Amino acid sequence: MPKIEGFPPRAVMPYELQMDDIPRGYVLGGFLNGTETYPIFIWDIPQTRCLFPIEGIHVSKSLAKTIRKNKFEIRFDTHFSDVIRNCLREPGNNWLNEPLIERYCEIHELGWAHCSECWLDGELVGGVYGIAINGAFFAESMFHRATDASKVALWAMINKVRELGFQLFDAQMTNPHLVSLGCFEIPYLEYLERMSVALATTTEWSLNYDGIEAVQRVIKSLEEKKT
């Protein structure tokens, strides 16, 4: 990606990342990655972006049956730290690191990072977490310890944010699993245009961030480069 006006430094040490840099980076189309070998944060800005329809995920017949049976107890924001830590993968395949986990937990305490949880027989078996800025929800990761638990958690999260008035549900990068659930890709410029609309809304779950002008400046710059 070309240099983007107003974007935070692409790679920073944890202590260098200011809290204001996080909403600024997200609304301009980035998301944070950590590294396992070194405590550093790296902003990724893909040229295409994965979204879910705010109307909801694609629900297969088998998933619909699971939802109808109320197999899982669905909760929101009761065990945020446990959800994010369950999203850790095996060593050598992680984009999460401890400083990044701590930063997301801090954002949760501030009221604009949230999770959906699936519980079965008193155990947390699935979940999704992300951050909320104005009318945009940025899903970060999900996990499951029981069949369909992450799918139900994602289904519940999209339904929740739609009910709260969100306009955009971001899923970062596409993969075959997300495609099977109904996600779609759009180019970066269209993503910013949708973001500009979403930023005009705020919700009780969201950080109220004044980012519309910054997004519109980048849109204008990209459109000028196309002509």
C-alpha positions in Angstrom: 0.0 0.0 0.0 1.2 3.6 -0.6 1.8 5.9 2.3 -1.5 6.9 3.8 -1.9 10.4 5.2 -2.4 10.4 9.0 -1.7 6.7 9.5 0.3 5.8 12.6 3.9 4.4 12.3 3.7 0.9 10.7 5.8 -0.8 13.3 6.1 0.2 17.0 7.2 -1.1 20.3 4.3 -1.7 22.7 5.2 1.3 24.9 5.3 3.5 21.7 1.7 2.8 20.7 -0.5 5.5 21.9 -4.2 4.7 22.6 -5.3 7.4 20.1 -3.3 5.6 17.4 -5.5 2.6 17.6 -8.8 4.0 16.4 -6.9 6.2 13.9 -5.3 3.1 12.4 -8.4 1.1 12.3 -10.7 3.6 10.6 -8.0 4.2 8.0 -8.1 0.5 7.1 -5.4 -1.1 9.2 -5.4 -3.7 11.9 -2.7 -4.7 14.5 -0.5 -7.8 14.5 2.0 -8.9 17.0 5.0 -11.2 16.7 5.9 -14.1 18.9 9.7 -13.6 18.8 9.8 -9.9 19.6 7.4 -7.7 21.5 6.4 -5.4 18.6 3.2 -4.3 17.0 2.9 -4.1 13.2 0.0 -2.5 11.3 -1.3 -4.5 8.3 -3.2 -2.6 5.6 -4.5 -5.0 3.0 -5.5 -3.9 -0.4 -8.8 -5.8 -0.1 -10.9 -6.2 3.0 -13.3 -8.9 4.2 -16.7 -7.9 5.5 -19.8 -9.7 6.7 -23.2 -8.5 5.8 -24.6 -6.6 8.8 -27.8 -8.7 8.2 -26.0 -11.8 9.4 -23.8 -14.7 8.5 -24.9 -17.5 6.1 -26.6 -20.1 8.3 -26.4 -23.7 7.0 -29.1 -26.2 7.8 -26.9 -27.9 10.4 -26.0 -24.6 12.0 -29.6 -23.5 12.0 -30.5 -26.8 13.8 -27.8 -26.1 16.4 -29.1 -22.6 17.0 -32.7 -23.8 17.3 -31.7 -26.4 19.9 -30.1 -23.7 22.1 -27.1 -26.0 22.5 -25.0 -23.2 23.8 -25.6 -20.5 26.4 -24.7 -17.2 24.8 -23.1 -14.4 26.9 -21.5 -11.1 26.1 -18.5 -9.5 27.8 -18.3 -11.8 30.9 -14.9 -13.4 30.3 -13.1 -11.2 27.7 -9.6 -12.1 28.8 -10.4 -15.8 28.5 -11.9 -15.4 25.0 -8.8 -13.6 23.7 -6.4 -16.0 25.3 -8.3 -19.0 23.9 -7.7 -17.4 20.4 -3.9 -18.1 20.8 -2.7 -20.7 18.4 0.1 -23.2 18.7 3.6 -21.7 19.1 5.0 -20.5 15.8 1.6 -19.6 14.3 0.5 -16.6 16.4 -0.2 -13.0 15.5 -1.2 -12.4 19.1 1.5 -11.7 21.7 1.2 -10.8 25.4 1.6 -7.0 25.0 -1.2 -7.0 22.4 -3.5 -9.1 24.6 -2.9 -6.7 27.4 -3.7 -3.8 25.1 -7.0 -5.3 24.0 -7.9 -6.1 27.6 -7.2 -2.5 28.4 -9.5 -1.4 25.6 -12.2 -3.7 27.0 -11.9 -2.1 30.4 -12.4 1.3 28.6 -15.6 -0.1 27.1 -15.0 -0.4 23.4 -13.7 -4.0 23.0 -16.3 -6.7 23.3 -16.7 -10.5 23.0 -19.5 -13.0 22.5 -19.2 -16.3 24.3 -20.6 -19.8 23.9 -20.9 -21.8 27.1 -21.6 -25.6 27.4 -22.1 -27.3 30.7 -20.5 -24.4 32.5 -17.4 -24.2 30.3 -16.4 -21.6 27.8 -16.2 -23.4 24.5 -16.3 -20.7 21.8 -16.1 -17.0 21.4 -15.4 -14.0 19.1 -13.8 -10.7 20.2 -13.3 -7.3 18.5 -13.3 -3.6 18.9 -16.1 -1.1 18.3 -15.5 2.4 16.9 -18.6 4.5 16.1 -20.7 2.4 13.7 -18.0 -0.1 12.8 -17.2 -3.4 14.6 -13.8 -4.9 13.9 -13.8 -8.6 14.6 -10.3 -9.8 15.6 -10.4 -13.5 16.1 -12.5 -16.4 17.3 -12.1 -19.9 18.7 -14.0 -23.1 19.4 -13.7 -26.0 21.7 -16.9 -27.6 20.6 -18.5 -28.2 17.2 -20.1 -25.0 15.8 -19.3 -22.9 18.9 -17.3 -20.3 17.0 -20.0 -20.1 14.3 -22.7 -19.6 16.9 -20.6 -16.9 18.6 -20.1 -15.1 15.3 -23.8 -15.4 14.5 -24.6 -13.9 17.9 -22.1 -11.1 17.7 -23.3 -9.9 14.3 -26.9 -10.0 15.5 -25.9 -8.1 18.6 -24.1 -5.3 16.8 -26.8 -4.9 14.2 -29.4 -4.5 17.0 -27.1 -1.8 18.6 -27.1 0.1 15.3 -23.7 -0.8 13.8 -23.4 -0.3 10.0 -20.2 -2.3 9.3 -18.8 -5.6 10.4 -15.2 -6.1 9.5 -13.4 -9.5 9.4 -10.0 -8.3 8.2 -8.8 -11.0 5.8 -10.8 -13.6 3.9 -10.3 -17.4 4.1 -12.4 -20.4 2.9 -14.0 -20.8 6.3 -15.2 -17.2 6.4 -16.4 -17.4 2.8 -18.5 -20.4 3.7 -20.2 -18.2 6.4 -21.0 -15.4 3.9 -18.1 -12.9 4.0 -17.2 -10.9 0.9 -14.2 -8.9 -0.2 -14.1 -5.3 -1.3 -11.2 -3.1 -2.5 -9.5 -0.7 0.0 -11.1 2.5 -1.5 -14.6 1.0 -1.2 -13.8 0.0 2.3 -12.9 3.6 3.2 -16.1 4.8 1.6 -18.2 2.4 3.7 -16.2 3.4 6.8 -17.0 7.0 6.2 -20.7 6.2 6.4 -20.2 4.0 9.5 -18.3 6.7 11.3 -21.4 8.9 11.2 -23.1 6.5 13.7 -22.2 5.7 17.3 -23.6 3.1 19.7 -23.5 2.3 23.4 -20.8 -0.2 22.7 -18.5 2.1 20.8 -15.7 4.6 21.2 -17.0 7.8 19.8 -14.2 8.8 17.5 -14.0 11.8 15.2 -12.4 10.2 12.2 -14.6 11.1 9.2 -12.5 13.9 7.9 -9.3 11.8 8.0 -11.0 9.0 6.1 -12.4 11.4 3.5 -8.9 13.0 2.9 -7.5 9.6 2.1 -10.4 8.8 -0.2 -9.9 12.0 -2.0 -6.1 11.3 -2.4 -6.7 7.8 -3.7 -9.4 9.1 -6.2 -7.0 11.8 -7.5 -4.3 9.1 -8.1 -6.7 7.1 -10.2 -7.3 10.0 -12.6 
